[in-house]
């Protein structure tokens, strides 16, 4: 059930993010992308993904995966982002990863509070599915929690971004260098799931 919860929220997050980028130029004064619009599009995507094409033959040389194997592969690759791609000092999710290790904006150590909340939930799935050991998962979670205890906060609210090496806030924009309630809520949701998992 936790896997389904994480998957639905992650897909919803991705769809909303993509829509915001695609539709950002549509209007400046009104909020074009509403939650209902996003939910309808998310439902359409889920329905479309659930439809099967009749008499479709695999491409020669390709590997055909069962639905279960495909989901396992997707989960394993997603978890790698939060384990192998974790910022080494904080253990948290990088805002972006450049596989060529070229960071033109000098943002290699920028980490995200909300994305790390998703990462915390992915660690639960990784432990439960035996992709990582419980001990490894617990060590990673303890590193993250220690970082959160010592990193910049604003009246209890974490910022959108930090420098993962120092724990100092990295301003999200010129006028926004403080706490971010939405991103903090993603992290809190992840930590609440961790609490329940280890009870």
C-alpha positions as CSV (number, residue, x, y, z in Angstrom):
1,X,0.0,0.0,0.0
2,X,2.9,2.4,0.8
3,X,4.3,1.7,-2.7
4,X,1.0,2.7,-4.4
5,X,0.7,5.8,-2.2
6,X,4.3,6.9,-3.1
7,X,3.8,6.1,-6.8
8,X,0.5,8.1,-7.1
9,X,1.9,11.1,-5.2
10,X,5.1,11.0,-7.2
11,X,3.3,10.8,-10.5
12,X,1.0,13.6,-9.5
13,X,4.0,15.7,-8.5
14,X,5.7,15.0,-11.9
15,X,2.5,15.8,-13.9
16,X,2.0,19.1,-12.0
17,X,5.6,20.1,-12.5
18,X,5.5,19.3,-16.2
19,X,2.3,21.2,-16.7
20,X,3.6,24.2,-14.8
21,X,6.6,24.3,-17.1
22,X,4.6,23.7,-20.3
23,X,1.9,26.2,-19.4
24,X,4.0,28.8,-17.7
25,X,3.7,31.2,-20.6
26,X,-0.1,30.8,-21.1
27,X,-1.1,33.4,-18.5
28,X,0.5,35.6,-16.0
29,X,-2.4,36.8,-13.9
30,X,-4.6,33.7,-13.5
31,X,-3.7,30.3,-12.2
32,X,-4.3,28.1,-15.3
33,X,-3.3,24.8,-13.9
34,X,-5.7,24.0,-11.1
35,X,-5.7,20.9,-9.0
36,X,-8.8,19.6,-10.8
37,X,-7.2,20.1,-14.2
38,X,-4.1,18.2,-13.0
39,X,-6.2,15.4,-11.5
40,X,-8.2,15.0,-14.8
41,X,-4.9,14.8,-16.8
42,X,-3.4,12.4,-14.2
43,X,-6.5,10.2,-14.5
44,X,-6.3,10.2,-18.3
45,X,-2.6,9.2,-18.2
46,X,-3.3,6.4,-15.8
47,X,-6.2,5.1,-18.0
48,X,-4.0,5.4,-21.1
49,X,-1.2,3.5,-19.5
50,X,-3.6,0.8,-18.4
51,X,-4.8,0.2,-22.0
52,X,-3.3,-2.7,-23.9
53,X,-2.6,-2.6,-27.6
54,X,-4.0,-5.8,-29.3
55,X,-1.7,-8.0,-31.4
56,X,1.4,-5.9,-30.7
57,X,4.6,-7.8,-31.5
58,X,7.9,-7.1,-29.7
59,X,10.6,-5.4,-31.6
60,X,13.3,-7.9,-32.6
61,X,16.2,-8.0,-30.1
62,X,14.1,-6.3,-27.4
63,X,13.4,-7.7,-24.0
64,X,9.8,-8.2,-23.0
65,X,9.2,-7.5,-19.3
66,X,6.1,-8.5,-17.4
67,X,4.3,-5.7,-15.6
68,X,5.7,-6.9,-12.3
69,X,9.3,-6.9,-13.7
70,X,8.9,-3.5,-15.2
71,X,7.6,-2.0,-11.9
72,X,10.5,-3.7,-10.1
73,X,13.0,-2.1,-12.5
74,X,11.3,1.3,-12.2
75,X,11.4,1.1,-8.4
76,X,15.1,0.0,-8.4
77,X,16.1,2.8,-10.7
78,X,14.2,5.4,-8.8
79,X,15.7,4.3,-5.5
80,X,19.2,4.6,-7.1
81,X,18.6,8.3,-7.6
82,X,18.1,8.6,-3.8
83,X,20.9,6.2,-2.8
84,X,23.7,6.5,-5.3
85,X,22.8,10.1,-6.2
86,X,22.5,11.2,-2.6
87,X,24.6,14.3,-1.6
88,X,27.4,12.7,0.5
89,X,27.4,15.0,3.5
90,X,23.7,15.3,4.1
91,X,22.5,12.1,2.5
92,X,19.6,14.0,0.9
93,X,18.4,14.2,-2.7
94,X,20.3,16.4,-5.1
95,X,18.2,19.1,-6.8
96,X,19.7,17.9,-10.1
97,X,22.4,15.4,-11.1
98,X,24.6,15.9,-14.1
99,X,25.9,12.5,-15.2
100,X,28.8,14.2,-17.0
101,X,29.7,15.8,-13.6
102,X,29.7,19.3,-15.3
103,X,27.8,21.8,-13.1
104,X,27.7,25.1,-15.0
105,X,25.7,26.8,-12.3
106,X,28.0,25.5,-9.6
107,X,25.1,23.6,-7.9
108,X,26.5,20.2,-7.4
109,X,25.8,20.3,-3.7
110,X,22.4,21.9,-3.8
111,X,19.8,19.6,-2.2
112,X,16.0,19.8,-2.0
113,X,13.8,19.4,1.0
114,X,10.7,18.2,-0.8
115,X,12.5,15.9,-3.2
116,X,14.3,14.4,-0.1
117,X,10.9,13.8,1.4
118,X,10.1,11.6,-1.6
119,X,13.6,10.0,-1.1
120,X,12.9,9.2,2.5
121,X,9.7,7.3,1.4
122,X,11.8,5.6,-1.4
123,X,14.2,4.3,1.3
124,X,11.2,2.7,3.1
125,X,10.3,0.9,-0.1
126,X,13.9,0.0,-0.7
127,X,14.2,-1.7,2.7
128,X,10.8,-3.4,2.4
129,X,11.6,-4.7,-1.0
130,X,15.1,-5.8,0.1
131,X,16.8,-3.5,-2.5
132,X,18.9,-2.3,0.4
133,X,19.4,-3.7,3.9
134,X,17.5,-2.4,6.8
135,X,20.8,-1.3,8.4
136,X,21.8,0.6,5.4
137,X,18.4,2.3,5.2
138,X,18.5,3.2,8.9
139,X,22.0,4.7,8.5
140,X,20.9,6.8,5.6
141,X,17.8,8.0,7.5
142,X,19.8,8.9,10.6
143,X,22.2,10.9,8.4
144,X,19.3,12.8,6.9
145,X,17.6,13.5,10.3
146,X,20.9,14.7,11.8
147,X,21.3,17.1,8.8
148,X,17.7,18.4,9.3
149,X,18.4,19.0,13.0
150,X,21.4,21.2,12.2
151,X,20.5,22.8,8.9
152,X,18.9,26.3,8.5
153,X,15.2,26.6,9.5
154,X,12.8,29.4,9.6
155,X,10.4,29.2,12.5
156,X,10.5,25.4,12.1
157,X,10.1,25.4,8.4
158,X,12.8,24.2,6.1
159,X,13.8,26.0,2.9
160,X,13.3,24.7,-0.6
161,X,17.1,24.3,-1.1
162,X,20.2,24.0,1.0
163,X,23.9,23.7,0.3
164,X,24.3,20.0,1.3
165,X,27.8,20.5,2.6
166,X,27.0,23.4,4.9
167,X,23.3,23.2,5.7
168,X,23.0,26.9,4.8
169,X,19.9,28.0,2.8
170,X,20.4,28.5,-1.0
171,X,17.8,31.1,-2.0
172,X,15.1,29.8,-4.3
173,X,14.9,33.3,-5.8
174,X,15.9,36.9,-5.0
175,X,12.7,37.4,-3.0
176,X,12.4,33.9,-1.5
177,X,15.3,32.9,0.8
178,X,13.3,31.5,3.7
179,X,11.1,28.6,4.7
180,X,9.0,26.7,2.1
181,X,5.8,25.3,3.5
182,X,5.1,23.0,0.6
183,X,8.5,21.5,0.4
184,X,8.6,21.1,4.2
185,X,5.3,19.3,4.1
186,X,6.7,16.7,1.6
187,X,9.6,16.1,4.0
188,X,7.3,15.8,7.0
189,X,5.1,13.3,5.2
190,X,8.2,11.2,4.5
191,X,9.4,11.4,8.1
192,X,5.9,10.4,9.3
193,X,6.0,7.4,7.1
194,X,9.4,6.5,8.5
195,X,8.1,6.8,12.0
196,X,5.3,4.4,11.2
197,X,7.6,2.0,9.4
198,X,9.9,1.6,12.4
199,X,7.2,1.4,15.1
